Amino acid sequence: MSDYLLEESPLSPGKIYRLFSGSICPRPIAWVSTLDAAGNANLAPFSFFNVVSVNPPVLGFSPLLDGDANPKDTVRNLKEVEECVVHLCGEGLVQEMNATSAGLARGEDEFIHAGLEKVTMPGVSVPRVAGAPVAFGCRLREIIRFGDQPLAGNLVLAEVVSIHIEDTLWDGRHVDADGLRPIGRLAGNDYIRCTDLFEVERPASGSSLSRQARGAS
Ligand SMILES: Cc1cc2nc3c(=O)[nH]c(=O)nc-3n(C[C@H](O)[C@H](O)[C@H](O)COP(=O)(O)O)c2cc1C
């Protein structure tokens, strides 16, 4: 068993990255399209991602500075055009999603690189991926920077202004997980399907685990 007090025995950023990616998982993947000021489209996946507010609806994802401390195109674009589309790709588009993580030159269009068609998204000028089962058109609220050093995060907070979801996937209440086929990212090249579900009932308010175990109401 090991305990690390990082102030006294720091771990390298590379070690912390691997520890985070292997233990904070599975992670959902934000597949994010943006535009630069010249109108060139960009598309890239980010698994440091989650919901951060429902009312207002806000999503958060974090492109890190790269190993040379340069910002990724997604962040540079968001500073030029303050909009994005956050897609959930499902297993059906996993190869295309992965293809868009290639380090292309700035201004090169990952939609074209991955053979993906663009369609318009209501409320934003940024295109969405045709065929993506779920997508959120977003306006930038804020980017929180965690420094100028390699692997520093840039937490993008993006407010959802429009929603695309396939009719077959949503009855207005429940999202059909079998149809969506959500995937999660683990460490390295590993992904996981959501095909081994189990249910855990939420506790009634005021009940504790020990009282439940004793059968107390
Ligand atoms: C599934 C997946 C998840 C990723 N998650 C992140 C992430 O959360 N943060 C990050 O900085 N890079 C992440 N990457 C790497 C970026 O996608 C990659 O650096 C990409 O080239 C960035 O594109 P951009 O420069 O066009 O913004 C991920 C890659 C994959 C395949």
The ligand as an SDF file (V2000), in Angstrom:
LIG
                    3D

 31 33  0  0  0  0  0  0  0  0999 V2000
  -10.6380    9.0780  -26.8280 C   0  0  0  0  0  0  0  0  0  0  0  0
   -9.6630   10.2080  -26.6890 C   0  0  0  0  0  0  0  0  0  0  0  0
   -9.7900   11.0890  -25.6430 C   0  0  0  0  0  0  0  0  0  0  0  0
   -8.8980   12.1740  -25.4970 C   0  0  0  0  0  0  0  0  0  0  0  0
   -9.0440   13.0140  -24.4500 N   0  0  0  0  0  0  0  0  0  0  0  0
   -8.2380   14.0920  -24.3210 C   0  0  0  0  0  0  0  0  0  0  0  0
   -8.4200   15.0230  -23.2520 C   0  0  0  0  0  0  0  0  0  0  0  0
   -9.3320   14.8990  -22.4140 O   0  0  0  0  0  0  0  0  0  0  0  0
   -7.5820   16.0860  -23.1940 N   0  0  0  0  0  0  0  0  0  0  0  0
   -6.5890   16.2780  -24.1080 C   0  0  0  0  0  0  0  0  0  0  0  0
   -5.8540   17.2750  -24.0180 O   0  0  0  0  0  0  0  0  0  0  0  0
   -6.4080   15.4290  -25.1490 N   0  0  0  0  0  0  0  0  0  0  0  0
   -7.2110   14.3490  -25.2780 C   0  0  0  0  0  0  0  0  0  0  0  0
   -7.0470   13.4880  -26.3400 N   0  0  0  0  0  0  0  0  0  0  0  0
   -6.0600   13.8290  -27.3740 C   0  0  0  0  0  0  0  0  0  0  0  0
   -6.6380   14.8770  -28.3530 C   0  0  0  0  0  0  0  0  0  0  0  0
   -7.8100   14.3840  -28.9840 O   0  0  0  0  0  0  0  0  0  0  0  0
   -5.5760   15.2000  -29.4420 C   0  0  0  0  0  0  0  0  0  0  0  0
   -4.4920   15.8470  -28.8300 O   0  0  0  0  0  0  0  0  0  0  0  0
   -6.1150   16.0240  -30.5850 C   0  0  0  0  0  0  0  0  0  0  0  0
   -5.1540   16.0660  -31.6200 O   0  0  0  0  0  0  0  0  0  0  0  0
   -6.4200   17.4420  -30.1850 C   0  0  0  0  0  0  0  0  0  0  0  0
   -6.9550   18.0570  -31.3260 O   0  0  0  0  0  0  0  0  0  0  0  0
   -6.9080   19.6140  -31.6430 P   0  0  0  0  0  0  0  0  0  0  0  0
   -5.4560   20.0630  -31.5780 O   0  0  0  0  0  0  0  0  0  0  0  0
   -7.4680   19.6460  -33.0260 O   0  0  0  0  0  0  0  0  0  0  0  0
   -7.7530   20.3170  -30.6290 O   0  0  0  0  0  0  0  0  0  0  0  0
   -7.8750   12.3690  -26.4640 C   0  0  0  0  0  0  0  0  0  0  0  0
   -7.7420   11.4560  -27.5290 C   0  0  0  0  0  0  0  0  0  0  0  0
   -8.6100   10.3870  -27.6350 C   0  0  0  0  0  0  0  0  0  0  0  0
   -8.4670    9.4240  -28.7830 C   0  0  0  0  0  0  0  0  0  0  0  0
  1  2  1  0
  2  3  1  0
  2 30  2  0
  3  4  2  0
  4  5  1  0
  4 28  1  0
  5  6  2  0
  6  7  1  0
  6 13  1  0
  7  8  2  0
  7  9  1  0
  9 10  1  0
 10 11  2  0
 10 12  1  0
 12 13  2  0
 13 14  1  0
 14 15  1  0
 14 28  1  0
 15 16  1  0
 16 17  1  0
 16 18  1  0
 18 19  1  0
 18 20  1  0
 20 21  1  0
 20 22  1  0
 22 23  1  0
 23 24  1  0
 24 25  2  0
 24 26  1  0
 24 27  1  0
 28 29  2  0
 29 30  1  0
 30 31  1  0
M  END
$$$$
